[in-house]
Amino acid sequence: MLLMCSGYISPEYAMEGRFSEKSDVYSFGVLLLEIVSGRRNTSFYGNEQALSLLGFAWKLWNEGNISALVDPAISDPSSQVEIFRCIHVGLLCVQEFPEDRPTASTVVSMLNSEISYLATPKQPPFAERKHHFNEERPHQNEEKCSINYVTVTVVDGR
């Protein structure tokens, strides 16, 4: 289930346990930004490696450098308008308050260019610094993993 994955949970669900269609819209917005950027929301970006994907996208949006967010594998001048629209819609979907997010049907209309005017997004939640790395962690880019050992015992009747 997409919602239960770290990085996709809407702020109102994470903080208050409230879930609605707008929670799904939030999750979809994160997914949309991941697809367009080719990056995971749970990774870190920026000069100090301290921004989530939402924070990185927001930073580039404010700098007017949104093209730096686009995955080179899908970067094509002929589809630049559509790609930028996806980023714009993605940022609208990840607004902090549910009432500021579009409905699912409005998202579809925006992506199909049936709605020409798109509101200006506000800063998404979790856009600020997410984590500070210590000097003692020199290998920030190495894959992070842990090994967990589990023993399962199944008792069968005779």
C-alpha contacts under 8 A as a table, 3 or more apart, distances in Angstrom:
res1	aa1	res2	aa2	distance
1	M	4	M	5.93
1	M	5	C	7.28
2	L	5	C	5.68
2	L	8	Y	7.01
2	L	27	S	7.38
3	L	6	S	7.95
3	L	8	Y	5.62
3	L	9	I	5.45
3	L	24	D	7.29
3	L	27	S	6.42
4	M	8	Y	7.13
4	M	9	I	6.50
5	C	8	Y	5.89
5	C	9	I	7.07
6	S	9	I	6.55
6	S	42	T	7.36
7	G	30	V	7.80
7	G	41	N	5.97
7	G	42	T	5.88
8	Y	26	Y	7.28
8	Y	27	S	4.75
8	Y	30	V	6.25
8	Y	31	L	7.74
9	I	13	Y	6.60
9	I	14	A	6.27
9	I	23	S	7.32
9	I	26	Y	7.52
9	I	27	S	6.32
10	S	13	Y	5.38
10	S	14	A	6.19
10	S	23	S	5.34
10	S	24	D	7.93
10	S	26	Y	5.79
10	S	27	S	6.74
10	S	94	V	7.93
10	S	96	E	7.98
11	P	14	A	5.04
11	P	15	M	5.91
11	P	96	E	6.60
11	P	97	F	7.90
11	P	125	P	7.31
12	E	15	M	5.30
12	E	16	E	5.42
12	E	17	G	6.47
12	E	18	R	5.60
12	E	19	F	7.21
12	E	23	S	7.76
12	E	97	F	7.64
12	E	98	P	7.82
13	Y	16	E	5.43
13	Y	17	G	4.16
13	Y	18	R	4.63
13	Y	19	F	5.51
13	Y	23	S	7.26
14	A	17	G	5.93
14	A	18	R	7.99
19	F	22	K	7.71
19	F	23	S	5.80
20	S	23	S	5.23
20	S	24	D	7.05
21	E	24	D	5.23
21	E	25	V	6.43
21	E	103	T	7.34
21	E	104	A	7.28
22	K	25	V	4.75
22	K	26	Y	6.19
22	K	98	P	5.58
22	K	99	E	7.99
22	K	101	R	6.68
22	K	102	P	7.53
22	K	103	T	6.49
22	K	104	A	7.54
23	S	26	Y	5.08
23	S	27	S	6.42
23	S	98	P	7.33
24	D	27	S	5.04
24	D	28	F	6.09
25	V	28	F	4.99
25	V	29	G	6.14
25	V	93	C	5.65
25	V	94	V	7.53
25	V	101	R	7.36
25	V	102	P	7.46
25	V	103	T	6.94
25	V	104	A	6.02
26	Y	29	G	5.10
26	Y	30	V	6.49
26	Y	93	C	5.05
26	Y	94	V	4.74
26	Y	95	Q	7.38
26	Y	101	R	7.62
27	S	30	V	5.23
27	S	31	L	6.30
27	S	93	C	7.98
27	S	94	V	7.58
28	F	31	L	4.97
28	F	32	L	6.01
28	F	90	G	7.63
28	F	93	C	7.19
29	G	32	L	4.99
29	G	33	L	6.25
29	G	89	V	7.25
29	G	90	G	4.20
29	G	91	L	6.61
29	G	92	L	7.50
29	G	93	C	4.71
29	G	94	V	5.54
30	V	33	L	5.25
30	V	34	E	6.21
30	V	41	N	7.09
30	V	54	L	7.51
30	V	90	G	6.64
30	V	93	C	7.80
30	V	94	V	6.72
31	L	34	E	4.99
31	L	35	I	6.19
32	L	35	I	5.20
32	L	36	V	6.26
32	L	86	C	6.96
32	L	87	I	7.36
32	L	90	G	5.69
33	L	36	V	5.25
33	L	37	S	5.95
33	L	53	L	7.80
33	L	54	L	7.88
33	L	57	A	7.98
33	L	86	C	7.62
33	L	87	I	6.09
33	L	90	G	5.73
33	L	91	L	7.82
34	E	37	S	5.24
34	E	38	G	5.49
34	E	39	R	5.17
34	E	40	R	5.60
34	E	41	N	6.57
34	E	53	L	7.70
35	I	38	G	5.23
35	I	39	R	7.24
36	V	69	L	7.67
36	V	70	V	5.67
36	V	71	D	6.07
36	V	74	I	7.60
36	V	83	I	7.03
36	V	86	C	7.42
36	V	87	I	7.17
37	S	69	L	5.32
37	S	70	V	4.57
37	S	71	D	4.53
38	G	70	V	7.44
38	G	71	D	5.16
39	R	43	S	7.53
39	R	53	L	7.31
39	R	71	D	7.98
40	R	43	S	5.59
40	R	53	L	6.81
41	N	44	F	7.82
41	N	52	S	5.82
41	N	53	L	4.62
41	N	54	L	6.93
42	T	52	S	6.33
42	T	53	L	7.17
43	S	52	S	6.25
43	S	53	L	7.01
44	F	49	Q	5.02
44	F	50	A	5.54
44	F	51	L	5.22
44	F	52	S	5.22
44	F	53	L	6.94
45	Y	48	E	7.39
45	Y	49	Q	4.55
45	Y	50	A	6.04
45	Y	51	L	5.03
45	Y	52	S	6.33
45	Y	53	L	6.82
45	Y	56	F	6.21
46	G	49	Q	4.88
46	G	50	A	6.40
46	G	51	L	6.00
46	G	56	F	6.52
47	N	50	A	7.72
48	E	51	L	7.93
49	Q	133	F	7.99
50	A	129	R	5.19
50	A	130	K	5.54
50	A	131	H	5.32
50	A	132	H	6.10
50	A	133	F	7.77
51	L	54	L	7.62
51	L	55	G	5.23
51	L	56	F	5.69
51	L	127	A	6.71
51	L	128	E	6.58
51	L	129	R	5.25
51	L	130	K	5.68
51	L	131	H	7.57
52	S	55	G	5.06
52	S	56	F	6.08
52	S	126	F	7.26
52	S	127	A	6.42
52	S	128	E	7.96
52	S	129	R	7.59
52	S	130	K	6.40
53	L	56	F	4.95
53	L	57	A	5.97
53	L	127	A	7.97
54	L	57	A	5.14
54	L	58	W	6.04
54	L	91	L	7.88
54	L	124	P	6.79
54	L	125	P	7.98
54	L	126	F	7.13
54	L	127	A	5.52
55	G	58	W	5.04
55	G	59	K	6.03
55	G	124	P	7.45
55	G	126	F	6.81
55	G	127	A	3.58
55	G	128	E	6.04
55	G	129	R	7.73
56	F	59	K	5.09
56	F	60	L	6.25
56	F	127	A	7.35
57	A	60	L	5.22
57	A	61	W	6.02
57	A	66	I	7.21
57	A	69	L	6.53
58	W	61	W	4.98
58	W	62	N	6.23
58	W	91	L	7.69
58	W	123	Q	6.60
58	W	124	P	7.39
58	W	127	A	7.06
59	K	62	N	5.32
59	K	63	E	6.25
60	L	63	E	4.98
60	L	64	G	6.10
60	L	65	N	4.98
60	L	66	I	5.10
60	L	68	A	7.21
60	L	69	L	7.20
61	W	64	G	5.18
61	W	65	N	6.09
61	W	66	I	5.18
62	N	65	N	7.60
63	E	66	I	7.71
65	N	68	A	5.83
65	N	69	L	7.86
66	I	69	L	5.47
66	I	70	V	7.34
66	I	84	F	7.44
67	S	70	V	5.45
67	S	84	F	7.71
70	V	74	I	7.34
70	V	75	S	6.31
70	V	83	I	7.76
71	D	74	I	5.71
71	D	75	S	6.17
72	P	75	S	4.81
75	S	79	S	7.61
75	S	80	Q	7.14
76	D	79	S	5.47
76	D	80	Q	6.14
77	P	80	Q	5.07
78	S	81	V	7.75
79	S	82	E	5.41
79	S	83	I	6.24
80	Q	83	I	5.06
80	Q	84	F	6.06
81	V	84	F	5.22
81	V	85	R	6.11
82	E	85	R	4.97
82	E	86	C	6.25
83	I	86	C	5.08
83	I	87	I	6.46
84	F	87	I	5.06
84	F	88	H	6.15
85	R	88	H	4.95
85	R	89	V	6.04
85	R	111	L	7.14
86	C	89	V	5.12
86	C	90	G	5.91
86	C	111	L	6.67
87	I	90	G	4.90
87	I	91	L	6.18
88	H	91	L	5.23
88	H	92	L	6.35
88	H	118	L	7.77
88	H	121	P	7.51
89	V	92	L	4.99
89	V	93	C	6.17
89	V	107	V	7.03
89	V	110	M	7.11
89	V	111	L	7.31
89	V	118	L	7.77
90	G	93	C	5.08
90	G	94	V	6.50
91	L	94	V	5.30
91	L	95	Q	6.76
91	L	121	P	6.07
91	L	124	P	7.23
92	L	95	Q	5.69
92	L	100	D	7.71
92	L	101	R	5.87
92	L	102	P	7.01
92	L	119	A	7.68
92	L	120	T	7.71
92	L	121	P	5.23
92	L	122	K	7.68
93	C	101	R	5.17
93	C	102	P	6.37
93	C	107	V	7.93
94	V	101	R	6.93
94	V	124	P	5.81
94	V	125	P	7.60
95	Q	98	P	7.03
95	Q	100	D	6.07
95	Q	101	R	5.72
95	Q	121	P	7.21
95	Q	122	K	6.54
95	Q	123	Q	6.99
95	Q	124	P	4.86
95	Q	125	P	6.85
96	E	100	D	7.43
96	E	123	Q	7.75
96	E	124	P	5.43
96	E	125	P	5.12
97	F	100	D	5.47
97	F	101	R	6.97
98	P	101	R	5.28
99	E	102	P	7.69
102	P	106	T	5.84
102	P	107	V	6.21
103	T	106	T	5.12
103	T	107	V	6.27
104	A	107	V	5.07
104	A	108	V	6.47
105	S	108	V	5.14
105	S	109	S	6.35
106	T	109	S	4.96
106	T	110	M	6.06
107	V	110	M	5.05
107	V	111	L	6.13
108	V	111	L	5.18
108	V	112	N	6.14
109	S	112	N	5.07
109	S	113	S	6.21
109	S	114	E	5.02
109	S	115	I	6.00
110	M	113	S	5.04
110	M	114	E	5.83
110	M	115	I	5.10
110	M	116	S	7.41
110	M	118	L	7.64
111	L	114	E	7.56
112	N	115	I	7.79
113	S	116	S	6.09
115	I	118	L	7.27
123	Q	127	A	7.03
124	P	127	A	5.79
125	P	128	E	7.73
126	F	129	R	7.65
126	F	130	K	6.97
127	A	130	K	7.54
129	R	132	H	7.54
133	F	137	R	6.70
134	N	137	R	5.59
135	E	138	P	6.40
137	R	140	Q	6.32
139	H	142	E	5.60
